[in-house]
Amino acid sequence: MRTTNTFGIQFFVKKNKIRNGLAPIYVRITVNSHRVEISLKRWIDPNEWNTEKGTCRGSREAIKSLNHFLNEVKASMVQSYQELQIQKRRITADEIKNKFLGIGEEDNSLCKLIDYHNTHMKDILTWGTMKNYFTTQKYVQKFLKVRFSASDISLTELNYRFITDFEYFLRTHKPVDHHKPIANNGVMKHIERLRKMINLAVRLEWLDKDPFAKYRQKFEKVSRGFLTQEELLSIENLDPKMPRLKVVRDLFVFSCYSGLAYIDVMQLTTQNLTRGNDGEQWLITSRKKTKNSVHIPLLPKALEIIQAYGVHPRAVIAGKLFPSISNQRLNSYLKEIADLCGIEKNITFHLARHTFATTVTLTNGVPIESVSKMLGHSKITTTQIYAKVIERKLSGDMKTLKEKLSRVVLAPNRLDTNLKTDL
């Protein structure tokens, strides 16, 4: 990887463009063997040009003025080169040319785009989502440093190769906090977030062409984890001695019987409780992540937990249904609960949502359309991820089928005795 640049400036005249006995003066900028030429819009008699020195010959006032102009051009280009170095931007002959001509002074860069996105989206997207964008930003900055020895590049430099090189960087990069490279779906999520920001640049007309036009993301299908009925019961029946574990246990079980994500559980108030037309208690809220409305008929277990925390001091003071606890601490305590229950699965709070979708609802015959509504999904295809064939349900379905088949009177096989089977 190049860490230094070769840089040169050369003035010359183009004798093949002589007009009225005068030749145009050009300057050639060379960086790392790549060069660009700029017409300086100045003309001179070829006989008054010193090719070796790249200056004008003579002592006339016009010649002195022209040489002074050439010195100023050279000084300006050297300054542009030094500014790019100080700014740790990618140094190219084109960049120096653009700075000299005043082109691209207001050009938008990749890091400027990311900052713009994160600033404008911080009050729209949840902190959990924004945190992921900040992580992607960190990887983009590392990639620019490794690949281009720069802290930023112009959006106009983005192309298909940039994307594939960034993908390769993510796949082979080993973060200091863990030893394995980022898995395929993790790489694709970073690419997906970058793609959304690039699409924003196109909509803002900061970029004319979408570099992702021919790029195809490839996610691997992942089996979402969930608790079996037996594992869920073991957590429900656990009698933790420490109050903090009891609260975490109850919040987790509530989510298993309501399907709500962590942030949605933490924001519940008595205003979200209502009595439906069926005379039963319902939860009516909206998902923080998607803003989709959610209507959930409360199962007895979920309602029991709500009632148990109706007098909890921390919940009452905050005006919430449950006491507040950070997602990080909650997930840490869930690992303790899993150990106490002898469950070897990696239990996180979001696993409760998966458990509601599979073990609690779909396994017990609740239609997938109803489950999709309660989960607050925009598309039923999202819910179909949870539509697993679970052995207990499969066994029950086949038992029902056997009972139906046993009631069917099968007609005896009748063979045509006139058929000949000569071989």
C-alpha positions as a Python dict, from the first residue, in 0.01 Angstrom:
ca = {
    (1, 'M'): (0, 0, 0),
    (2, 'R'): (138, 341, -101),
    (3, 'T'): (195, 581, 188),
    (4, 'T'): (380, 857, -7),
    (5, 'N'): (309, 1020, -342),
    (6, 'T'): (532, 1131, -629),
    (7, 'F'): (425, 1479, -734),
    (8, 'G'): (542, 1696, -1022),
    (9, 'I'): (444, 2016, -1205),
    (10, 'Q'): (564, 2091, -1558),
    (11, 'F'): (486, 2387, -1789),
    (12, 'F'): (501, 2341, -2165),
    (13, 'V'): (365, 2479, -2492),
    (14, 'K'): (170, 2286, -2754),
    (15, 'K'): (330, 2370, -3087),
    (16, 'N'): (67, 2171, -3275),
    (17, 'K'): (-190, 2430, -3167),
    (18, 'I'): (-6, 2741, -3284),
    (19, 'R'): (-244, 3020, -3386),
    (20, 'N'): (-133, 3348, -3537),
    (21, 'G'): (226, 3257, -3453),
    (22, 'L'): (150, 3197, -3081),
    (23, 'A'): (139, 2865, -2892),
    (24, 'P'): (-85, 2793, -2589),
    (25, 'I'): (84, 2735, -2252),
    (26, 'Y'): (-20, 2424, -2056),
    (27, 'V'): (66, 2285, -1714),
    (28, 'R'): (99, 1912, -1653),
    (29, 'I'): (30, 1772, -1302),
    (30, 'T'): (172, 1427, -1228),
    (31, 'V'): (88, 1221, -919),
    (32, 'N'): (209, 861, -893),
    (33, 'S'): (267, 839, -1271),
    (34, 'H'): (-88, 958, -1347),
    (35, 'R'): (-102, 1295, -1515),
    (36, 'V'): (-354, 1557, -1622),
    (37, 'E'): (-307, 1872, -1829),
    (38, 'I'): (-464, 2215, -1792),
    (39, 'S'): (-470, 2496, -2045),
    (40, 'L'): (-362, 2818, -1874),
    (41, 'K'): (-527, 3038, -2140),
    (42, 'R'): (-196, 3213, -2202),
    (43, 'W'): (-12, 3233, -2535),
    (44, 'I'): (352, 3292, -2631),
    (45, 'D'): (584, 3296, -2931),
    (46, 'P'): (745, 2947, -2935),
    (47, 'N'): (1083, 3112, -2991),
    (48, 'E'): (1047, 3287, -2653),
    (49, 'W'): (980, 2964, -2464),
    (50, 'N'): (1253, 2785, -2265),
    (51, 'T'): (1151, 2418, -2296),
    (52, 'E'): (1413, 2297, -2046),
    (53, 'K'): (1314, 2538, -1769),
    (54, 'G'): (945, 2565, -1854),
    (55, 'T'): (959, 2945, -1848),
    (56, 'C'): (956, 3238, -2090),
    (57, 'R'): (1275, 3393, -2229),
    (58, 'G'): (1333, 3765, -2231),
    (59, 'S'): (1323, 4076, -2017),
    (60, 'R'): (1020, 4249, -2163),
    (61, 'E'): (756, 4352, -1911),
    (62, 'A'): (505, 4115, -2073),
    (63, 'I'): (748, 3824, -2036),
    (64, 'K'): (817, 3910, -1670),
    (65, 'S'): (444, 3926, -1600),
    (66, 'L'): (390, 3589, -1768),
    (67, 'N'): (668, 3422, -1567),
    (68, 'H'): (524, 3571, -1247),
    (69, 'F'): (187, 3418, -1340),
    (70, 'L'): (349, 3076, -1392),
    (71, 'N'): (516, 3097, -1049),
    (72, 'E'): (181, 3178, -890),
    (73, 'V'): (21, 2879, -1065),
    (74, 'K'): (295, 2649, -938),
    (75, 'A'): (268, 2786, -582),
    (76, 'S'): (-111, 2740, -588),
    (77, 'M'): (-81, 2377, -699),
    (78, 'V'): (182, 2299, -434),
    (79, 'Q'): (-51, 2450, -174),
    (80, 'S'): (-339, 2233, -300),
    (81, 'Y'): (-118, 1926, -268),
    (82, 'Q'): (-21, 2018, 89),
    (83, 'E'): (-384, 2086, 188),
    (84, 'L'): (-486, 1741, 66),
    (85, 'Q'): (-204, 1594, 274),
    (86, 'I'): (-312, 1782, 588),
    (87, 'Q'): (-677, 1683, 536),
    (88, 'K'): (-563, 1321, 487),
    (89, 'R'): (-764, 1306, 169),
    (90, 'R'): (-680, 1089, -127),
    (91, 'I'): (-423, 1274, -341),
    (92, 'T'): (-463, 1242, -717),
    (93, 'A'): (-372, 1458, -1014),
    (94, 'D'): (-744, 1516, -1074),
    (95, 'E'): (-798, 1633, -715),
    (96, 'I'): (-518, 1891, -748),
    (97, 'K'): (-656, 2004, -1085),
    (98, 'N'): (-1005, 2042, -937),
    (99, 'K'): (-880, 2242, -639),
    (100, 'F'): (-681, 2472, -871),
    (101, 'L'): (-979, 2530, -1101),
    (102, 'G'): (-1221, 2565, -811),
    (103, 'I'): (-1414, 2261, -929),
    (104, 'G'): (-1555, 2039, -659),
    (105, 'E'): (-1494, 2282, -374),
    (106, 'E'): (-1852, 2209, -273),
    (107, 'D'): (-1848, 1848, -390),
    (108, 'N'): (-2001, 1608, -146),
    (109, 'S'): (-1787, 1336, 4),
    (110, 'L'): (-1868, 993, 142),
    (111, 'C'): (-1803, 1087, 504),
    (112, 'K'): (-2003, 1408, 463),
    (113, 'L'): (-2293, 1196, 336),
    (114, 'I'): (-2271, 958, 633),
    (115, 'D'): (-2260, 1250, 878),
    (116, 'Y'): (-2558, 1409, 703),
    (117, 'H'): (-2757, 1084, 723),
    (118, 'N'): (-2677, 1019, 1088),
    (119, 'T'): (-2755, 1377, 1190),
    (120, 'H'): (-3092, 1384, 1013),
    (121, 'M'): (-3196, 1034, 1116),
    (122, 'K'): (-3101, 1036, 1484),
    (123, 'D'): (-3446, 1166, 1585),
    (124, 'I'): (-3627, 933, 1344),
    (125, 'L'): (-3453, 599, 1389),
    (126, 'T'): (-3423, 423, 1724),
    (127, 'W'): (-3095, 430, 1914),
    (128, 'G'): (-3050, 58, 1847),
    (129, 'T'): (-3072, 121, 1473),
    (130, 'M'): (-2853, 432, 1484),
    (131, 'K'): (-2591, 240, 1678),
    (132, 'N'): (-2562, 3, 1383),
    (133, 'Y'): (-2516, 294, 1142),
    (134, 'F'): (-2237, 429, 1364),
    (135, 'T'): (-2067, 89, 1347),
    (136, 'T'): (-2093, 87, 967),
    (137, 'Q'): (-1946, 440, 966),
    (138, 'K'): (-1652, 314, 1170),
    (139, 'Y'): (-1582, 35, 919),
    (140, 'V'): (-1608, 275, 623),
    (141, 'Q'): (-1350, 503, 785),
    (142, 'K'): (-1116, 210, 848),
    (143, 'F'): (-1159, 93, 489),
    (144, 'L'): (-1075, 439, 349),
    (145, 'K'): (-760, 448, 557),
    (146, 'V'): (-647, 100, 450),
    (147, 'R'): (-755, 111, 85),
    (148, 'F'): (-691, 476, -6),
    (149, 'S'): (-468, 608, 275),
    (150, 'A'): (-730, 880, 311),
    (151, 'S'): (-989, 991, 561),
    (152, 'D'): (-1248, 1072, 296),
    (153, 'I'): (-1320, 1049, -77),
    (154, 'S'): (-1555, 1225, -316),
    (155, 'L'): (-1888, 1058, -389),
    (156, 'T'): (-1793, 1070, -756),
    (157, 'E'): (-1520, 813, -685),
    (158, 'L'): (-1772, 550, -573),
    (159, 'N'): (-1817, 267, -819),
    (160, 'Y'): (-1888, -106, -835),
    (161, 'R'): (-1528, -191, -745),
    (162, 'F'): (-1543, 30, -435),
    (163, 'I'): (-1839, -175, -310),
    (164, 'T'): (-1679, -513, -381),
    (165, 'D'): (-1350, -399, -223),
    (166, 'F'): (-1540, -282, 85),
    (167, 'E'): (-1718, -617, 102),
    (168, 'Y'): (-1384, -802, 85),
    (169, 'F'): (-1243, -574, 356),
    (170, 'L'): (-1535, -656, 587),
    (171, 'R'): (-1505, -1030, 525),
    (172, 'T'): (-1132, -1038, 602),
    (173, 'H'): (-1117, -774, 876),
    (174, 'K'): (-1065, -906, 1228),
    (175, 'P'): (-1198, -664, 1491),
    (176, 'V'): (-997, -639, 1811),
    (177, 'D'): (-1295, -743, 2024),
    (178, 'H'): (-1336, -1084, 1862),
    (179, 'H'): (-1119, -1319, 1660),
    (180, 'K'): (-1350, -1437, 1384),
    (181, 'P'): (-1420, -1229, 1071),
    (182, 'I'): (-1767, -1079, 1035),
    (183, 'A'): (-2016, -1344, 919),
    (184, 'N'): (-2180, -1317, 577),
    (185, 'N'): (-2508, -1166, 701),
    (186, 'G'): (-2318, -917, 915),
    (187, 'V'): (-2122, -808, 608),
    (188, 'M'): (-2444, -778, 410),
    (189, 'K'): (-2605, -563, 681),
    (190, 'H'): (-2312, -317, 664),
    (191, 'I'): (-2344, -313, 284),
    (192, 'E'): (-2720, -264, 317),
    (193, 'R'): (-2676, 37, 546),
    (194, 'L'): (-2415, 189, 312),
    (195, 'R'): (-2652, 129, 21),
    (196, 'K'): (-2935, 315, 197),
    (197, 'M'): (-2706, 613, 252),
    (198, 'I'): (-2591, 609, -111),
    (199, 'N'): (-2957, 598, -221),
    (200, 'L'): (-3008, 909, -7),
    (201, 'A'): (-2724, 1081, -197),
    (202, 'V'): (-2892, 996, -528),
    (203, 'R'): (-3226, 1137, -407),
    (204, 'L'): (-3050, 1452, -285),
    (205, 'E'): (-2888, 1477, -630),
    (206, 'W'): (-2543, 1467, -473),
    (207, 'L'): (-2468, 1170, -697),
    (208, 'D'): (-2577, 1119, -1059),
    (209, 'K'): (-2523, 745, -1086),
    (210, 'D'): (-2599, 472, -832),
    (211, 'P'): (-2283, 260, -784),
    (212, 'F'): (-2502, -18, -641),
    (213, 'A'): (-2700, -55, -966),
    (214, 'K'): (-2535, -387, -1060),
    (215, 'Y'): (-2452, -507, -709),
    (216, 'R'): (-2651, -792, -558),
    (217, 'Q'): (-2659, -868, -186),
    (218, 'K'): (-2655, -1232, -80),
    (219, 'F'): (-2806, -1305, 261),
    (220, 'E'): (-2787, -1657, 399),
    (221, 'K'): (-3104, -1804, 547),
    (222, 'V'): (-3078, -1820, 924),
    (223, 'S'): (-3292, -2033, 1152),
    (224, 'R'): (-3431, -1808, 1424),
    (225, 'G'): (-3398, -1951, 1773),
    (226, 'F'): (-3686, -1994, 2014),
    (227, 'L'): (-3768, -2171, 2338),
    (228, 'T'): (-3954, -2501, 2343),
    (229, 'Q'): (-4262, -2537, 2561),
    (230, 'E'): (-4057, -2726, 2819),
    (231, 'E'): (-3783, -2458, 2827),
    (232, 'L'): (-4040, -2180, 2860),
    (233, 'L'): (-4209, -2361, 3150),
    (234, 'S'): (-3876, -2410, 3325),
    (235, 'I'): (-3819, -2034, 3320),
    (236, 'E'): (-4177, -1962, 3431),
    (237, 'N'): (-4141, -2202, 3725),
    (238, 'L'): (-3800, -2073, 3828),
    (239, 'D'): (-3798, -1917, 4173),
    (240, 'P'): (-3495, -1684, 4166),
    (241, 'K'): (-3371, -1568, 4504),
    (242, 'M'): (-3244, -1233, 4378),
    (243, 'P'): (-3509, -964, 4307),
    (244, 'R'): (-3326, -844, 3994),
    (245, 'L'): (-3352, -1189, 3837),
    (246, 'K'): (-3721, -1211, 3925),
    (247, 'V'): (-3793, -884, 3742),
    (248, 'V'): (-3595, -997, 3438),
    (249, 'R'): (-3767, -1337, 3443),
    (250, 'D'): (-4110, -1173, 3451),
    (251, 'L'): (-4029, -925, 3172),
    (252, 'F'): (-3899, -1208, 2954),
    (253, 'V'): (-4203, -1430, 3017),
    (254, 'F'): (-4433, -1133, 2948),
    (255, 'S'): (-4268, -1090, 2609),
    (256, 'C'): (-4304, -1464, 2541),
    (257, 'Y'): (-4681, -1427, 2587),
    (258, 'S'): (-4722, -1088, 2415),
    (259, 'G'): (-4461, -1086, 2138),
    (260, 'L'): (-4345, -732, 2217),
    (261, 'A'): (-3983, -630, 2163),
    (262, 'Y'): (-3773, -485, 2448),
    (263, 'I'): (-3820, -117, 2364),
    (264, 'D'): (-4197, -161, 2323),
    (265, 'V'): (-4227, -337, 2662),
    (266, 'M'): (-4032, -58, 2832),
    (267, 'Q'): (-4265, 210, 2693),
    (268, 'L'): (-4594, 50, 2800),
    (269, 'T'): (-4823, 255, 3024),
    (270, 'T'): (-5175, 205, 3157),
    (271, 'Q'): (-5292, 406, 2853),
    (272, 'N'): (-5200, 104, 2638),
    (273, 'L'): (-5448, -118, 2825),
    (274, 'T'): (-5805, -128, 2702),
    (275, 'R'): (-6108, -353, 2710),
    (276, 'G'): (-6200, -491, 2372),
    (277, 'N'): (-6541, -558, 2219),
    (278, 'D'): (-6505, -915, 2342),
    (279, 'G'): (-6492, -790, 2701),
    (280, 'E'): (-6130, -902, 2737),
    (281, 'Q'): (-5817, -696, 2816),
    (282, 'W'): (-5613, -586, 2514),
    (283, 'L'): (-5281, -409, 2463),
    (284, 'I'): (-5288, -141, 2197),
    (285, 'T'): (-4955, 18, 2110),
    (286, 'S'): (-4726, 84, 1815),
    (287, 'R'): (-4385, -60, 1745),
    (288, 'K'): (-4103, 184, 1806),
    (289, 'K'): (-3906, 32, 1518),
    (290, 'T'): (-4168, 51, 1241),
    (291, 'K'): (-4445, 271, 1391),
    (292, 'N'): (-4689, -7, 1296),
    (293, 'S'): (-4997, -32, 1517),
    (294, 'V'): (-5018, -345, 1733),
    (295, 'H'): (-5339, -487, 1889),
    (296, 'I'): (-5281, -783, 2121),
    (297, 'P'): (-5550, -974, 2316),
    (298, 'L'): (-5375, -1042, 2645),
    (299, 'L'): (-5315, -1402, 2739),
    (300, 'P'): (-5376, -1488, 3109),
    (301, 'K'): (-5005, -1518, 3186),
    (302, 'A'): (-4923, -1177, 3036),
    (303, 'L'): (-5216, -1015, 3218),
    (304, 'E'): (-5109, -1177, 3544),
    (305, 'I'): (-4761, -1025, 3515),
    (306, 'I'): (-4903, -679, 3437),
    (307, 'Q'): (-5123, -693, 3746),
    (308, 'A'): (-4833, -810, 3963),
    (309, 'Y'): (-4632, -497, 3874),
    (310, 'G'): (-4919, -254, 3916),
    (311, 'V'): (-4780, -150, 4256),
    (312, 'H'): (-4408, -176, 4181),
    (313, 'P'): (-4261, 157, 4307),
    (314, 'R'): (-4017, 209, 4018),
    (315, 'A'): (-4290, 141, 3763),
    (316, 'V'): (-4544, 363, 3940),
    (317, 'I'): (-4301, 658, 3970),
    (318, 'A'): (-4206, 633, 3601),
    (319, 'G'): (-4570, 599, 3497),
    (320, 'K'): (-4497, 269, 3322),
    (321, 'L'): (-4634, -82, 3346),
    (322, 'F'): (-4291, -222, 3432),
    (323, 'P'): (-3972, -96, 3600),
    (324, 'S'): (-3706, 22, 3358),
    (325, 'I'): (-3388, -176, 3294),
    (326, 'S'): (-3132, -145, 3015),
    (327, 'N'): (-3136, -404, 2739),
    (328, 'Q'): (-2770, -482, 2803),
    (329, 'R'): (-2822, -557, 3172),
    (330, 'L'): (-3139, -748, 3096),
    (331, 'N'): (-2963, -977, 2848),
    (332, 'S'): (-2677, -1028, 3092),
    (333, 'Y'): (-2919, -1140, 3366),
    (334, 'L'): (-3102, -1367, 3120),
    (335, 'K'): (-2781, -1566, 3079),
    (336, 'E'): (-2784, -1626, 3455),
    (337, 'I'): (-3145, -1741, 3434),
    (338, 'A'): (-3059, -1977, 3148),
    (339, 'D'): (-2781, -2130, 3360),
    (340, 'L'): (-3017, -2178, 3655),
    (341, 'C'): (-3268, -2352, 3427),
    (342, 'G'): (-3006, -2565, 3256),
    (343, 'I'): (-3083, -2411, 2915),
    (344, 'E'): (-2779, -2410, 2689),
    (345, 'K'): (-2925, -2178, 2425),
    (346, 'N'): (-2798, -1822, 2395),
    (347, 'I'): (-3098, -1644, 2545),
    (348, 'T'): (-3155, -1277, 2468),
    (349, 'F'): (-3470, -1074, 2525),
    (350, 'H'): (-3554, -1083, 2155),
    (351, 'L'): (-3571, -1462, 2179),
    (352, 'A'): (-3897, -1410, 2368),
    (353, 'R'): (-4052, -1251, 2059),
    (354, 'H'): (-3947, -1553, 1851),
    (355, 'T'): (-4090, -1784, 2118),
    (356, 'F'): (-4425, -1603, 2107),
    (357, 'A'): (-4437, -1643, 1729),
    (358, 'T'): (-4347, -2012, 1728),
    (359, 'T'): (-4408, -2200, 2052),
    (360, 'V'): (-4696, -1992, 2191),
    (361, 'T'): (-4899, -1907, 1878),
    (362, 'L'): (-4815, -2085, 1552),
    (363, 'T'): (-4751, -2420, 1722),
    (364, 'N'): (-5093, -2398, 1886),
    (365, 'G'): (-5273, -2337, 1560),
    (366, 'V'): (-5307, -1958, 1562),
    (367, 'P'): (-5331, -1849, 1192),
    (368, 'I'): (-5017, -1685, 1059),
    (369, 'E'): (-5221, -1380, 953),
    (370, 'S'): (-5322, -1320, 1317),
    (371, 'V'): (-4967, -1371, 1439),
    (372, 'S'): (-4841, -1122, 1180),
    (373, 'K'): (-5087, -860, 1308),
    (374, 'M'): (-4987, -911, 1672),
    (375, 'L'): (-4617, -891, 1587),
    (376, 'G'): (-4674, -567, 1399),
    (377, 'H'): (-4518, -692, 1076),
    (378, 'S'): (-4577, -489, 759),
    (379, 'K'): (-4559, -797, 538),
    (380, 'I'): (-4669, -1152, 610),
    (381, 'T'): (-4349, -1276, 443),
    (382, 'T'): (-4165, -1145, 748),
    (383, 'T'): (-4382, -1360, 974),
    (384, 'Q'): (-4328, -1666, 756),
    (385, 'I'): (-3973, -1684, 888),
    (386, 'Y'): (-4125, -1808, 1213),
    (387, 'A'): (-4354, -2066, 1049),
    (388, 'K'): (-4144, -2366, 1147),
    (389, 'V'): (-4243, -2727, 1148),
    (390, 'I'): (-4209, -2818, 1513),
    (391, 'E'): (-4203, -3188, 1600),
    (392, 'R'): (-4479, -3166, 1862),
    (393, 'K'): (-4718, -2993, 1621),
    (394, 'L'): (-4618, -3220, 1334),
    (395, 'S'): (-4691, -3524, 1549),
    (396, 'G'): (-5031, -3385, 1645),
    (397, 'D'): (-5118, -3300, 1285),
    (398, 'M'): (-5028, -3651, 1169),
    (399, 'K'): (-5230, -3805, 1453),
    (400, 'T'): (-5533, -3609, 1339),
    (401, 'L'): (-5472, -3724, 982),
    (402, 'K'): (-5451, -4089, 1092),
    (403, 'E'): (-5784, -4058, 1272),
    (404, 'K'): (-5946, -3916, 960),
    (405, 'L'): (-5797, -4183, 738),
    (406, 'S'): (-5912, -4462, 972),
    (407, 'R'): (-6273, -4355, 913),
    (408, 'V'): (-6240, -4381, 538),
    (409, 'V'): (-6366, -4713, 392),
    (410, 'L'): (-6123, -4817, 125),
    (411, 'A'): (-6261, -5021, -166),
    (412, 'P'): (-6079, -5353, -227),
    (413, 'N'): (-5839, -5366, -516),
    (414, 'R'): (-5998, -5525, -819),
    (415, 'L'): (-5757, -5679, -1066),
    (416, 'D'): (-5858, -5753, -1423),
    (417, 'T'): (-5810, -6127, -1452),
    (418, 'N'): (-5810, -6100, -1826),
    (419, 'L'): (-5485, -5906, -1822),
    (420, 'K'): (-5193, -6112, -1944),
    (421, 'T'): (-4852, -6063, -1801),
    (422, 'D'): (-4650, -6256, -2056),
    (423, 'L'): (-4291, -6148, -2032),
}
